[in-house]
Amino acid sequence: MKNILITGSTDGIGKLVAIKLASEGHSVYVHGRNEGKVEKTVAEIKFSTKNENVDGFVADLSELDAVKRMAEEVNAKLSHIDILINNAGIFKTAEILSKDGLDLRFVVNYVAPYMLTKELLPLLEKGTDARIINLSSAAQSDISYAAMIGKQRVSLNASYAMSKLALTMWSFRLAKELEKVAVIAVNPGSLLNTKMANEAYGQHWSPAEKGADIQYDLAVDEAHKGVTGKYFDNDRGGYANAHQDAYNEDAINQLIDFTNKLLRN
């Protein structure tokens, strides 16, 4: 049985995959930004799956200090992590910028998973067939760093697509750096029946289970064992090409340098 941490798992596809994994007896750690909701989700999953090995962590991923605290709590509590699913993401919010003055989508969708994963790598390297699954999107577009640090106003669609490209670019770089841990970026499917999609667009094309099922497969299915540095496009039903910048080493170097400087400030 595996130790599995899933961010953004108090609802949507994160919660569905948490239930599916817990029902098989894995130790599952959910995450959310609301303590009451996390406690309720943990209790619900324990009851429905008859698995007592379910616990939770609380952190607002738009606040980098909170991400750091969560990483410290995870490191103190767990001996190892076999699967990390960076599922948390946001699109439509009342606020455009984070408390640090950065684009909120950029922080939650990219900087937070970057920071959390970096802090948890020692645990992942102790895992068995360890895998990192990063939730990307079909929406990926050229990054404006001025927009990402709140100096240029762009549409929600644009900043979301930039954040998801950043996540994908970093996923490919991380895969090259890690020998013992596989990294896959995944588009779980466009306009799934989730709160995020319905709030953003008022409609959906596919059931949320479509996204949960591919997260599950990429996390534990033997068919994906050893696969790393790839992008799985669930709209196309297989591994596919991401945005061209995900393969541009100069662009990736610029992103990583920018991110590291941001986190040092």
C-alpha positions, 0 to 999 in steps of 0.5 A: 500500500502507498502513501499518497498526498493529493492537494486540492482534494476536498472536492472535485476530481481531487476528492474523487481520486482520493476516495478511489485510492482510499477504497483500495487501502492506500494511506491517503492524505487530503488537502484543502484551505478550509480546516472544517472542510478538510476534517469533514472530507477525511471523516467522509472518506474514512466512513465510505471506504472503511479505511482509517488511514486517511488524514488531512493537511490545511493550507491556503496555497495562495500564501507562500508562508502557508505552503512552507508550513504545510511542507514542514507538517508533512515532513514531520508526519510522514516517513515517505511519500509514494505519490504526490498529486499536485491537483489544486488549482484555481481559475475564477476568484474575486481577487486578482492578486495574492497577498504577495502581489503576484497573480493569484493563478500563477501562485496557486497553479504553479508556484505553490506546487513548485515550492511544496514539491521541492520541500517534499523531495526527500520523502518522495525519494524514499518512496517506492515507484514514486510518482509526481502527477502535476495537473496541467491543462489543455489551456497553455500560453506564452508566459508574461512575467510582468503579468505573473508578478502583477505588473500587467493586467491580462484576462483570467483565461490568459493568466490561467493558461500561463500558469499551466504552461509554467507548471508543464515546463517545470514538470519536464525539467524536474523529470530530468533532474530526478532519477528515482521519481517519475514526473508527469503533467496531465490535462485531465480533460477540458470542462469537466463537471467540477465547481471550478469549470462550472463557476468559470464557464457555466457548463461542462462537457464531461463527467468529473470522473474522467479526470479522476480516473486518469489521475488514478491511472497515472498514479498507480497503474503499472502501465505508466511505471517508469514513464517520466517527463511526459504530458498526458492529454486526456482529451486526446486519450494518450501522451501528446505534445504540450506547448512548444515552450515546454521543450524550449530549454532557454524558456525553461531556464528563464522560468526556473531562474525567475521562480527561484529568485521569487522564492528567495525574496 
